[in-house]
């Protein structure tokens, strides 16, 4: 498990901050934005 800088996909309503999150890893590079985007934290990242 490793914390990373927050990132999110523009078409999602959550952000991710863990490099083990499968949902976060599924974000395509072109859709991936840095920062929280003012979104809530991903439920999967909360558990990691
Ligand atoms: Zn996540």
mmCIF file of the protein (N, C-alpha, C, O) and its ligand, coordinates in Angstrom:
data_MODEL
# 
_entry.id   MODEL 
# 
loop_
_entity.id 
_entity.type 
_entity.pdbx_number_of_molecules 
1 polymer     1 
2 non-polymer 1 
# 
_entity_poly.entity_id                      1 
_entity_poly.type                           'polypeptide(L)' 
_entity_poly.nstd_linkage                   no 
_entity_poly.nstd_monomer                   no 
_entity_poly.pdbx_seq_one_letter_code       
;(UNK)(UNK)(UNK)(UNK)(UNK)(UNK)(UNK)(UNK)(UNK)(UNK)(UNK)(UNK)(UNK)(UNK)(UNK)(UNK)
(UNK)(UNK)(UNK)(UNK)(UNK)(UNK)(UNK)(UNK)(UNK)(UNK)(UNK)(UNK)(UNK)(UNK)(UNK)(UNK)
(UNK)(UNK)(UNK)(UNK)(UNK)(UNK)(UNK)(UNK)(UNK)(UNK)(UNK)(UNK)(UNK)(UNK)(UNK)(UNK)
;
_entity_poly.pdbx_seq_one_letter_code_can   XXXXXXXXXXXXXXXXXXXXXXXXXXXXXXXXXXXXXXXXXXXXXXXX 
_entity_poly.pdbx_strand_id                 A 
# 
loop_
_entity_poly_seq.entity_id 
_entity_poly_seq.num 
_entity_poly_seq.mon_id 
_entity_poly_seq.hetero 
1 1  UNK n 
1 2  UNK n 
1 3  UNK n 
1 4  UNK n 
1 5  UNK n 
1 6  UNK n 
1 7  UNK n 
1 8  UNK n 
1 9  UNK n 
1 10 UNK n 
1 11 UNK n 
1 12 UNK n 
1 13 UNK n 
1 14 UNK n 
1 15 UNK n 
1 16 UNK n 
1 17 UNK n 
1 18 UNK n 
1 19 UNK n 
1 20 UNK n 
1 21 UNK n 
1 22 UNK n 
1 23 UNK n 
1 24 UNK n 
1 25 UNK n 
1 26 UNK n 
1 27 UNK n 
1 28 UNK n 
1 29 UNK n 
1 30 UNK n 
1 31 UNK n 
1 32 UNK n 
1 33 UNK n 
1 34 UNK n 
1 35 UNK n 
1 36 UNK n 
1 37 UNK n 
1 38 UNK n 
1 39 UNK n 
1 40 UNK n 
1 41 UNK n 
1 42 UNK n 
1 43 UNK n 
1 44 UNK n 
1 45 UNK n 
1 46 UNK n 
1 47 UNK n 
1 48 UNK n 
# 
loop_
_struct_asym.id 
_struct_asym.entity_id 
A 1 
B 2 
# 
loop_
_chem_comp.id 
_chem_comp.type 
_chem_comp.mon_nstd_flag 
UNK 'L-peptide linking' . 
ZN  non-polymer         . 
# 
_pdbx_entity_nonpoly.entity_id   2 
_pdbx_entity_nonpoly.name        ? 
_pdbx_entity_nonpoly.comp_id     ZN 
# 
_pdbx_nonpoly_scheme.asym_id         B 
_pdbx_nonpoly_scheme.entity_id       2 
_pdbx_nonpoly_scheme.mon_id          ZN 
_pdbx_nonpoly_scheme.ndb_seq_num     1 
_pdbx_nonpoly_scheme.pdb_seq_num     101 
_pdbx_nonpoly_scheme.auth_seq_num    101 
_pdbx_nonpoly_scheme.pdb_mon_id      ZN 
_pdbx_nonpoly_scheme.auth_mon_id     ZN 
_pdbx_nonpoly_scheme.pdb_strand_id   A 
_pdbx_nonpoly_scheme.pdb_ins_code    . 
# 
loop_
_atom_site.group_PDB 
_atom_site.id 
_atom_site.type_symbol 
_atom_site.label_atom_id 
_atom_site.label_alt_id 
_atom_site.label_comp_id 
_atom_site.label_asym_id 
_atom_site.label_entity_id 
_atom_site.label_seq_id 
_atom_site.pdbx_PDB_ins_code 
_atom_site.Cartn_x 
_atom_site.Cartn_y 
_atom_site.Cartn_z 
_atom_site.occupancy 
_atom_site.B_iso_or_equiv 
_atom_site.pdbx_formal_charge 
_atom_site.auth_seq_id 
_atom_site.auth_comp_id 
_atom_site.auth_asym_id 
_atom_site.auth_atom_id 
_atom_site.pdbx_PDB_model_num 
ATOM   1   N  N  . UNK A 1 1  ? 0.843   -1.190 0.000   1.00 0.00 ? 1   UNK A N  1 
ATOM   2   C  CA . UNK A 1 1  ? 0.000   0.000  0.000   1.00 0.00 ? 1   UNK A CA 1 
ATOM   3   C  C  . UNK A 1 1  ? 0.874   1.234  0.000   1.00 0.00 ? 1   UNK A C  1 
ATOM   4   O  O  . UNK A 1 1  ? 1.848   1.315  0.748   1.00 0.00 ? 1   UNK A O  1 
ATOM   5   N  N  . UNK A 1 2  ? 0.534   2.174  -0.819  1.00 0.00 ? 2   UNK A N  1 
ATOM   6   C  CA . UNK A 1 2  ? 1.308   3.410  -0.883  1.00 0.00 ? 2   UNK A CA 1 
ATOM   7   C  C  . UNK A 1 2  ? 0.405   4.590  -1.181  1.00 0.00 ? 2   UNK A C  1 
ATOM   8   O  O  . UNK A 1 2  ? -0.379  4.595  -2.130  1.00 0.00 ? 2   UNK A O  1 
ATOM   9   N  N  . UNK A 1 3  ? 0.551   5.577  -0.334  1.00 0.00 ? 3   UNK A N  1 
ATOM   10  C  CA . UNK A 1 3  ? -0.205  6.810  -0.580  1.00 0.00 ? 3   UNK A CA 1 
ATOM   11  C  C  . UNK A 1 3  ? 0.451   7.574  -1.716  1.00 0.00 ? 3   UNK A C  1 
ATOM   12  O  O  . UNK A 1 3  ? 1.677   7.637  -1.815  1.00 0.00 ? 3   UNK A O  1 
ATOM   13  N  N  . UNK A 1 4  ? -0.361  8.142  -2.553  1.00 0.00 ? 4   UNK A N  1 
ATOM   14  C  CA . UNK A 1 4  ? 0.146   8.979  -3.635  1.00 0.00 ? 4   UNK A CA 1 
ATOM   15  C  C  . UNK A 1 4  ? -0.597  10.306 -3.606  1.00 0.00 ? 4   UNK A C  1 
ATOM   16  O  O  . UNK A 1 4  ? -1.586  10.456 -2.888  1.00 0.00 ? 4   UNK A O  1 
ATOM   17  N  N  . UNK A 1 5  ? -0.126  11.249 -4.372  1.00 0.00 ? 5   UNK A N  1 
ATOM   18  C  CA . UNK A 1 5  ? -0.838  12.526 -4.458  1.00 0.00 ? 5   UNK A CA 1 
ATOM   19  C  C  . UNK A 1 5  ? -2.237  12.276 -5.009  1.00 0.00 ? 5   UNK A C  1 
ATOM   20  O  O  . UNK A 1 5  ? -2.407  11.441 -5.898  1.00 0.00 ? 5   UNK A O  1 
ATOM   21  N  N  . UNK A 1 6  ? -3.236  12.982 -4.499  1.00 0.00 ? 6   UNK A N  1 
ATOM   22  C  CA . UNK A 1 6  ? -4.609  12.767 -4.961  1.00 0.00 ? 6   UNK A CA 1 
ATOM   23  C  C  . UNK A 1 6  ? -4.731  12.948 -6.471  1.00 0.00 ? 6   UNK A C  1 
ATOM   24  O  O  . UNK A 1 6  ? -4.096  13.819 -7.065  1.00 0.00 ? 6   UNK A O  1 
ATOM   25  N  N  . UNK A 1 7  ? -5.555  12.111 -7.067  1.00 0.00 ? 7   UNK A N  1 
ATOM   26  C  CA . UNK A 1 7  ? -5.848  12.235 -8.500  1.00 0.00 ? 7   UNK A CA 1 
ATOM   27  C  C  . UNK A 1 7  ? -7.274  11.773 -8.724  1.00 0.00 ? 7   UNK A C  1 
ATOM   28  O  O  . UNK A 1 7  ? -7.857  11.086 -7.885  1.00 0.00 ? 7   UNK A O  1 
ATOM   29  N  N  . UNK A 1 8  ? -7.821  12.150 -9.847  1.00 0.00 ? 8   UNK A N  1 
ATOM   30  C  CA . UNK A 1 8  ? -9.217  11.805 -10.131 1.00 0.00 ? 8   UNK A CA 1 
ATOM   31  C  C  . UNK A 1 8  ? -9.436  11.785 -11.634 1.00 0.00 ? 8   UNK A C  1 
ATOM   32  O  O  . UNK A 1 8  ? -8.602  12.250 -12.412 1.00 0.00 ? 8   UNK A O  1 
ATOM   33  N  N  . UNK A 1 9  ? -10.572 11.237 -12.019 1.00 0.00 ? 9   UNK A N  1 
ATOM   34  C  CA . UNK A 1 9  ? -10.991 11.311 -13.413 1.00 0.00 ? 9   UNK A CA 1 
ATOM   35  C  C  . UNK A 1 9  ? -12.096 12.356 -13.499 1.00 0.00 ? 9   UNK A C  1 
ATOM   36  O  O  . UNK A 1 9  ? -12.949 12.442 -12.615 1.00 0.00 ? 9   UNK A O  1 
ATOM   37  N  N  . UNK A 1 10 ? -12.076 13.133 -14.548 1.00 0.00 ? 10  UNK A N  1 
ATOM   38  C  CA . UNK A 1 10 ? -13.062 14.211 -14.669 1.00 0.00 ? 10  UNK A CA 1 
ATOM   39  C  C  . UNK A 1 10 ? -14.491 13.689 -14.687 1.00 0.00 ? 10  UNK A C  1 
ATOM   40  O  O  . UNK A 1 10 ? -15.410 14.361 -14.218 1.00 0.00 ? 10  UNK A O  1 
ATOM   41  N  N  . UNK A 1 11 ? -14.676 12.489 -15.231 1.00 0.00 ? 11  UNK A N  1 
ATOM   42  C  CA . UNK A 1 11 ? -16.035 11.962 -15.346 1.00 0.00 ? 11  UNK A CA 1 
ATOM   43  C  C  . UNK A 1 11 ? -16.442 11.130 -14.126 1.00 0.00 ? 11  UNK A C  1 
ATOM   44  O  O  . UNK A 1 11 ? -17.457 10.435 -14.156 1.00 0.00 ? 11  UNK A O  1 
ATOM   45  N  N  . UNK A 1 12 ? -15.646 11.204 -13.053 1.00 0.00 ? 12  UNK A N  1 
ATOM   46  C  CA . UNK A 1 12 ? -15.965 10.476 -11.828 1.00 0.00 ? 12  UNK A CA 1 
ATOM   47  C  C  . UNK A 1 12 ? -16.299 11.480 -10.732 1.00 0.00 ? 12  UNK A C  1 
ATOM   48  O  O  . UNK A 1 12 ? -15.930 12.652 -10.822 1.00 0.00 ? 12  UNK A O  1 
ATOM   49  N  N  . UNK A 1 13 ? -17.009 11.010 -9.680  1.00 0.00 ? 13  UNK A N  1 
ATOM   50  C  CA . UNK A 1 13 ? -17.316 11.930 -8.581  1.00 0.00 ? 13  UNK A CA 1 
ATOM   51  C  C  . UNK A 1 13 ? -16.468 11.640 -7.350  1.00 0.00 ? 13  UNK A C  1 
ATOM   52  O  O  . UNK A 1 13 ? -16.773 12.112 -6.255  1.00 0.00 ? 13  UNK A O  1 
ATOM   53  N  N  . UNK A 1 14 ? -15.411 10.868 -7.529  1.00 0.00 ? 14  UNK A N  1 
ATOM   54  C  CA . UNK A 1 14 ? -14.508 10.581 -6.415  1.00 0.00 ? 14  UNK A CA 1 
ATOM   55  C  C  . UNK A 1 14 ? -13.066 10.825 -6.822  1.00 0.00 ? 14  UNK A C  1 
ATOM   56  O  O  . UNK A 1 14 ? -12.742 10.895 -8.008  1.00 0.00 ? 14  UNK A O  1 
ATOM   57  N  N  . UNK A 1 15 ? -12.201 10.955 -5.816  1.00 0.00 ? 15  UNK A N  1 
ATOM   58  C  CA . UNK A 1 15 ? -10.760 11.020 -6.101  1.00 0.00 ? 15  UNK A CA 1 
ATOM   59  C  C  . UNK A 1 15 ? -10.079 9.838  -5.424  1.00 0.00 ? 15  UNK A C  1 
ATOM   60  O  O  . UNK A 1 15 ? -10.651 9.198  -4.542  1.00 0.00 ? 15  UNK A O  1 
ATOM   61  N  N  . UNK A 1 16 ? -8.859  9.559  -5.845  1.00 0.00 ? 16  UNK A N  1 
ATOM   62  C  CA . UNK A 1 16 ? -8.088  8.443  -5.309  1.00 0.00 ? 16  UNK A CA 1 
ATOM   63  C  C  . UNK A 1 16 ? -6.771  8.960  -4.749  1.00 0.00 ? 16  UNK A C  1 
ATOM   64  O  O  . UNK A 1 16 ? -6.243  9.977  -5.201  1.00 0.00 ? 16  UNK A O  1 
ATOM   65  N  N  . UNK A 1 17 ? -6.244  8.238  -3.748  1.00 0.00 ? 17  UNK A N  1 
ATOM   66  C  CA . UNK A 1 17 ? -4.930  8.634  -3.216  1.00 0.00 ? 17  UNK A CA 1 
ATOM   67  C  C  . UNK A 1 17 ? -4.090  7.411  -2.842  1.00 0.00 ? 17  UNK A C  1 
ATOM   68  O  O  . UNK A 1 17 ? -3.223  7.484  -1.971  1.00 0.00 ? 17  UNK A O  1 
ATOM   69  N  N  . UNK A 1 18 ? -4.356  6.301  -3.505  1.00 0.00 ? 18  UNK A N  1 
ATOM   70  C  CA . UNK A 1 18 ? -3.577  5.099  -3.216  1.00 0.00 ? 18  UNK A CA 1 
ATOM   71  C  C  . UNK A 1 18 ? -3.268  4.369  -4.520  1.00 0.00 ? 18  UNK A C  1 
ATOM   72  O  O  . UNK A 1 18 ? -4.149  4.174  -5.356  1.00 0.00 ? 18  UNK A O  1 
ATOM   73  N  N  . UNK A 1 19 ? -2.017  3.972  -4.683  1.00 0.00 ? 19  UNK A N  1 
ATOM   74  C  CA . UNK A 1 19 ? -1.635  3.349  -5.958  1.00 0.00 ? 19  UNK A CA 1 
ATOM   75  C  C  . UNK A 1 19 ? -2.061  1.887  -6.054  1.00 0.00 ? 19  UNK A C  1 
ATOM   76  O  O  . UNK A 1 19 ? -1.827  1.240  -7.075  1.00 0.00 ? 19  UNK A O  1 
ATOM   77  N  N  . UNK A 1 20 ? -2.688  1.362  -4.996  1.00 0.00 ? 20  UNK A N  1 
ATOM   78  C  CA . UNK A 1 20 ? -3.195  -0.002 -5.054  1.00 0.00 ? 20  UNK A CA 1 
ATOM   79  C  C  . UNK A 1 20 ? -4.678  -0.043 -5.413  1.00 0.00 ? 20  UNK A C  1 
ATOM   80  O  O  . UNK A 1 20 ? -5.258  -1.125 -5.515  1.00 0.00 ? 20  UNK A O  1 
ATOM   81  N  N  . UNK A 1 21 ? -5.285  1.096  -5.603  1.00 0.00 ? 21  UNK A N  1 
ATOM   82  C  CA . UNK A 1 21 ? -6.713  1.155  -5.904  1.00 0.00 ? 21  UNK A CA 1 
ATOM   83  C  C  . UNK A 1 21 ? -6.965  0.733  -7.350  1.00 0.00 ? 21  UNK A C  1 
ATOM   84  O  O  . UNK A 1 21 ? -6.505  1.387  -8.286  1.00 0.00 ? 21  UNK A O  1 
ATOM   85  N  N  . UNK A 1 22 ? -7.700  -0.365 -7.521  1.00 0.00 ? 22  UNK A N  1 
ATOM   86  C  CA . UNK A 1 22 ? -7.941  -0.846 -8.880  1.00 0.00 ? 22  UNK A CA 1 
ATOM   87  C  C  . UNK A 1 22 ? -8.778  0.153  -9.667  1.00 0.00 ? 22  UNK A C  1 
ATOM   88  O  O  . UNK A 1 22 ? -8.587  0.330  -10.870 1.00 0.00 ? 22  UNK A O  1 
ATOM   89  N  N  . UNK A 1 23 ? -9.698  0.797  -8.982  1.00 0.00 ? 23  UNK A N  1 
ATOM   90  C  CA . UNK A 1 23 ? -10.541 1.776  -9.671  1.00 0.00 ? 23  UNK A CA 1 
ATOM   91  C  C  . UNK A 1 23 ? -9.701  2.957  -10.160 1.00 0.00 ? 23  UNK A C  1 
ATOM   92  O  O  . UNK A 1 23 ? -9.865  3.436  -11.282 1.00 0.00 ? 23  UNK A O  1 
ATOM   93  N  N  . UNK A 1 24 ? -8.805  3.409  -9.296  1.00 0.00 ? 24  UNK A N  1 
ATOM   94  C  CA . UNK A 1 24 ? -7.925  4.513  -9.684  1.00 0.00 ? 24  UNK A CA 1 
ATOM   95  C  C  . UNK A 1 24 ? -6.994  4.115  -10.809 1.00 0.00 ? 24  UNK A C  1 
ATOM   96  O  O  . UNK A 1 24 ? -6.717  4.898  -11.717 1.00 0.00 ? 24  UNK A O  1 
ATOM   97  N  N  . UNK A 1 25 ? -6.514  2.875  -10.734 1.00 0.00 ? 25  UNK A N  1 
ATOM   98  C  CA . UNK A 1 25 ? -5.592  2.410  -11.766 1.00 0.00 ? 25  UNK A CA 1 
ATOM   99  C  C  . UNK A 1 25 ? -6.285  2.205  -13.109 1.00 0.00 ? 25  UNK A C  1 
ATOM   100 O  O  . UNK A 1 25 ? -5.630  2.147  -14.150 1.00 0.00 ? 25  UNK A O  1 
ATOM   101 N  N  . UNK A 1 26 ? -7.601  2.098  -13.082 1.00 0.00 ? 26  UNK A N  1 
ATOM   102 C  CA . UNK A 1 26 ? -8.346  1.920  -14.323 1.00 0.00 ? 26  UNK A CA 1 
ATOM   103 C  C  . UNK A 1 26 ? -8.554  3.229  -15.081 1.00 0.00 ? 26  UNK A C  1 
ATOM   104 O  O  . UNK A 1 26 ? -8.979  3.230  -16.236 1.00 0.00 ? 26  UNK A O  1 
ATOM   105 N  N  . UNK A 1 27 ? -8.250  4.331  -14.423 1.00 0.00 ? 27  UNK A N  1 
ATOM   106 C  CA . UNK A 1 27 ? -8.397  5.622  -15.100 1.00 0.00 ? 27  UNK A CA 1 
ATOM   107 C  C  . UNK A 1 27 ? -7.345  5.732  -16.202 1.00 0.00 ? 27  UNK A C  1 
ATOM   108 O  O  . UNK A 1 27 ? -6.153  5.549  -15.957 1.00 0.00 ? 27  UNK A O  1 
ATOM   109 N  N  . UNK A 1 28 ? -7.785  6.024  -17.375 1.00 0.00 ? 28  UNK A N  1 
ATOM   110 C  CA . UNK A 1 28 ? -6.847  6.186  -18.479 1.00 0.00 ? 28  UNK A CA 1 
ATOM   111 C  C  . UNK A 1 28 ? -6.029  7.456  -18.268 1.00 0.00 ? 28  UNK A C  1 
ATOM   112 O  O  . UNK A 1 28 ? -6.512  8.441  -17.710 1.00 0.00 ? 28  UNK A O  1 
ATOM   113 N  N  . UNK A 1 29 ? -4.786  7.411  -18.724 1.00 0.00 ? 29  UNK A N  1 
ATOM   114 C  CA . UNK A 1 29 ? -3.892  8.550  -18.526 1.00 0.00 ? 29  UNK A CA 1 
ATOM   115 C  C  . UNK A 1 29 ? -4.499  9.854  -19.027 1.00 0.00 ? 29  UNK A C  1 
ATOM   116 O  O  . UNK A 1 29 ? -4.340  10.897 -18.392 1.00 0.00 ? 29  UNK A O  1 
ATOM   117 N  N  . UNK A 1 30 ? -5.186  9.802  -20.151 1.00 0.00 ? 30  UNK A N  1 
ATOM   118 C  CA . UNK A 1 30 ? -5.710  11.046 -20.717 1.00 0.00 ? 30  UNK A CA 1 
ATOM   119 C  C  . UNK A 1 30 ? -6.855  11.614 -19.887 1.00 0.00 ? 30  UNK A C  1 
ATOM   120 O  O  . UNK A 1 30 ? -7.166  12.801 -19.986 1.00 0.00 ? 30  UNK A O  1 
ATOM   121 N  N  . UNK A 1 31 ? -7.491  10.757 -19.059 1.00 0.00 ? 31  UNK A N  1 
ATOM   122 C  CA . UNK A 1 31 ? -8.586  11.227 -18.209 1.00 0.00 ? 31  UNK A CA 1 
ATOM   123 C  C  . UNK A 1 31 ? -8.136  11.539 -16.787 1.00 0.00 ? 31  UNK A C  1 
ATOM   124 O  O  . UNK A 1 31 ? -8.900  12.069 -15.980 1.00 0.00 ? 31  UNK A O  1 
ATOM   125 N  N  . UNK A 1 32 ? -6.903  11.207 -16.501 1.00 0.00 ? 32  UNK A N  1 
ATOM   126 C  CA . UNK A 1 32 ? -6.399  11.336 -15.143 1.00 0.00 ? 32  UNK A CA 1 
ATOM   127 C  C  . UNK A 1 32 ? -5.936  12.763 -14.871 1.00 0.00 ? 32  UNK A C  1 
ATOM   128 O  O  . UNK A 1 32 ? -5.109  13.315 -15.597 1.00 0.00 ? 32  UNK A O  1 
ATOM   129 N  N  . UNK A 1 33 ? -6.496  13.356 -13.795 1.00 0.00 ? 33  UNK A N  1 
ATOM   130 C  CA . UNK A 1 33 ? -6.142  14.718 -13.408 1.00 0.00 ? 33  UNK A CA 1 
ATOM   131 C  C  . UNK A 1 33 ? -5.581  14.693 -11.999 1.00 0.00 ? 33  UNK A C  1 
ATOM   132 O  O  . UNK A 1 33 ? -5.999  13.873 -11.182 1.00 0.00 ? 33  UNK A O  1 
ATOM   133 N  N  . UNK A 1 34 ? -4.639  15.580 -11.703 1.00 0.00 ? 34  UNK A N  1 
ATOM   134 C  CA . UNK A 1 34 ? -4.097  15.622 -10.358 1.00 0.00 ? 34  UNK A CA 1 
ATOM   135 C  C  . UNK A 1 34 ? -4.998  16.454 -9.454  1.00 0.00 ? 34  UNK A C  1 
ATOM   136 O  O  . UNK A 1 34 ? -5.742  17.319 -9.917  1.00 0.00 ? 34  UNK A O  1 
ATOM   137 N  N  . UNK A 1 35 ? -4.913  16.175 -8.158  1.00 0.00 ? 35  UNK A N  1 
ATOM   138 C  CA . UNK A 1 35 ? -5.716  16.892 -7.177  1.00 0.00 ? 35  UNK A CA 1 
ATOM   139 C  C  . UNK A 1 35 ? -7.018  16.165 -6.880  1.00 0.00 ? 35  UNK A C  1 
ATOM   140 O  O  . UNK A 1 35 ? -7.358  15.176 -7.528  1.00 0.00 ? 35  UNK A O  1 
ATOM   141 N  N  . UNK A 1 36 ? -7.741  16.675 -5.887  1.00 0.00 ? 36  UNK A N  1 
ATOM   142 C  CA . UNK A 1 36 ? -8.993  16.022 -5.494  1.00 0.00 ? 36  UNK A CA 1 
ATOM   143 C  C  . UNK A 1 36 ? -10.154 16.429 -6.382  1.00 0.00 ? 36  UNK A C  1 
ATOM   144 O  O  . UNK A 1 36 ? -11.162 15.725 -6.446  1.00 0.00 ? 36  UNK A O  1 
ATOM   145 N  N  . UNK A 1 37 ? -10.029 17.550 -7.065  1.00 0.00 ? 37  UNK A N  1 
ATOM   146 C  CA . UNK A 1 37 ? -11.124 18.025 -7.905  1.00 0.00 ? 37  UNK A CA 1 
ATOM   147 C  C  . UNK A 1 37 ? -12.348 18.414 -7.101  1.00 0.00 ? 37  UNK A C  1 
ATOM   148 O  O  . UNK A 1 37 ? -13.437 18.570 -7.654  1.00 0.00 ? 37  UNK A O  1 
ATOM   149 N  N  . UNK A 1 38 ? -12.171 18.574 -5.770  1.00 0.00 ? 38  UNK A N  1 
ATOM   150 C  CA . UNK A 1 38 ? -13.308 18.913 -4.913  1.00 0.00 ? 38  UNK A CA 1 
ATOM   151 C  C  . UNK A 1 38 ? -14.272 17.748 -4.744  1.00 0.00 ? 38  UNK A C  1 
ATOM   152 O  O  . UNK A 1 38 ? -15.420 17.930 -4.338  1.00 0.00 ? 38  UNK A O  1 
ATOM   153 N  N  . UNK A 1 39 ? -13.791 16.547 -5.061  1.00 0.00 ? 39  UNK A N  1 
ATOM   154 C  CA . UNK A 1 39 ? -14.642 15.356 -4.980  1.00 0.00 ? 39  UNK A CA 1 
ATOM   155 C  C  . UNK A 1 39 ? -14.436 14.658 -3.647  1.00 0.00 ? 39  UNK A C  1 
ATOM   156 O  O  . UNK A 1 39 ? -13.535 15.004 -2.884  1.00 0.00 ? 39  UNK A O  1 
ATOM   157 N  N  . UNK A 1 40 ? -15.292 13.658 -3.372  1.00 0.00 ? 40  UNK A N  1 
ATOM   158 C  CA . UNK A 1 40 ? -15.110 12.893 -2.140  1.00 0.00 ? 40  UNK A CA 1 
ATOM   159 C  C  . UNK A 1 40 ? -14.114 11.776 -2.395  1.00 0.00 ? 40  UNK A C  1 
ATOM   160 O  O  . UNK A 1 40 ? -13.842 11.408 -3.538  1.00 0.00 ? 40  UNK A O  1 
ATOM   161 N  N  . UNK A 1 41 ? -13.575 11.241 -1.299  1.00 0.00 ? 41  UNK A N  1 
ATOM   162 C  CA . UNK A 1 41 ? -12.576 10.192 -1.437  1.00 0.00 ? 41  UNK A CA 1 
ATOM   163 C  C  . UNK A 1 41 ? -13.227 8.871  -1.828  1.00 0.00 ? 41  UNK A C  1 
ATOM   164 O  O  . UNK A 1 41 ? -14.292 8.500  -1.335  1.00 0.00 ? 41  UNK A O  1 
ATOM   165 N  N  . UNK A 1 42 ? -12.548 8.183  -2.726  1.00 0.00 ? 42  UNK A N  1 
ATOM   166 C  CA . UNK A 1 42 ? -12.994 6.876  -3.191  1.00 0.00 ? 42  UNK A CA 1 
ATOM   167 C  C  . UNK A 1 42 ? -13.166 5.895  -2.019  1.00 0.00 ? 42  UNK A C  1 
ATOM   168 O  O  . UNK A 1 42 ? -12.306 5.828  -1.141  1.00 0.00 ? 42  UNK A O  1 
ATOM   169 N  N  . UNK A 1 43 ? -14.259 5.143  -2.001  1.00 0.00 ? 43  UNK A N  1 
ATOM   170 C  CA . UNK A 1 43 ? -14.509 4.194  -0.913  1.00 0.00 ? 43  UNK A CA 1 
ATOM   171 C  C  . UNK A 1 43 ? -13.417 3.118  -0.847  1.00 0.00 ? 43  UNK A C  1 
ATOM   172 O  O  . UNK A 1 43 ? -13.034 2.675  0.235   1.00 0.00 ? 43  UNK A O  1 
ATOM   173 N  N  . UNK A 1 44 ? -12.937 2.719  -1.987  1.00 0.00 ? 44  UNK A N  1 
ATOM   174 C  CA . UNK A 1 44 ? -11.896 1.692  -2.014  1.00 0.00 ? 44  UNK A CA 1 
ATOM   175 C  C  . UNK A 1 44 ? -10.602 2.237  -1.409  1.00 0.00 ? 44  UNK A C  1 
ATOM   176 O  O  . UNK A 1 44 ? -9.936  1.537  -0.647  1.00 0.00 ? 44  UNK A O  1 
ATOM   177 N  N  . UNK A 1 45 ? -10.242 3.469  -1.736  1.00 0.00 ? 45  UNK A N  1 
ATOM   178 C  CA . UNK A 1 45 ? -9.040  4.085  -1.179  1.00 0.00 ? 45  UNK A CA 1 
ATOM   179 C  C  . UNK A 1 45 ? -9.158  4.235  0.341   1.00 0.00 ? 45  UNK A C  1 
ATOM   180 O  O  . UNK A 1 45 ? -8.156  4.140  1.050   1.00 0.00 ? 45  UNK A O  1 
ATOM   181 N  N  . UNK A 1 46 ? -10.354 4.466  0.836   1.00 0.00 ? 46  UNK A N  1 
ATOM   182 C  CA . UNK A 1 46 ? -10.547 4.607  2.282   1.00 0.00 ? 46  UNK A CA 1 
ATOM   183 C  C  . UNK A 1 46 ? -10.175 3.326  3.006   1.00 0.00 ? 46  UNK A C  1 
ATOM   184 O  O  . UNK A 1 46 ? -9.684  3.364  4.134   1.00 0.00 ? 46  UNK A O  1 
ATOM   185 N  N  . UNK A 1 47 ? -10.410 2.194  2.360   1.00 0.00 ? 47  UNK A N  1 
ATOM   186 C  CA . UNK A 1 47 ? -10.164 0.906  3.010   1.00 0.00 ? 47  UNK A CA 1 
ATOM   187 C  C  . UNK A 1 47 ? -8.730  0.431  2.857   1.00 0.00 ? 47  UNK A C  1 
ATOM   188 O  O  . UNK A 1 47 ? -8.282  -0.433 3.611   1.00 0.00 ? 47  UNK A O  1 
ATOM   189 N  N  . UNK A 1 48 ? -8.014  0.973  1.906   1.00 0.00 ? 48  UNK A N  1 
ATOM   190 C  CA . UNK A 1 48 ? -6.645  0.518  1.665   1.00 0.00 ? 48  UNK A CA 1 
ATOM   191 C  C  . UNK A 1 48 ? -5.690  1.022  2.741   1.00 0.00 ? 48  UNK A C  1 
ATOM   192 O  O  . UNK A 1 48 ? -4.495  0.732  2.692   1.00 0.00 ? 48  UNK A O  1 
HETATM 193 ZN ZN . ZN  B 2 .  ? -9.660  4.767  -5.180  1.00 0.00 ? 101 ZN  A ZN 1 
# 
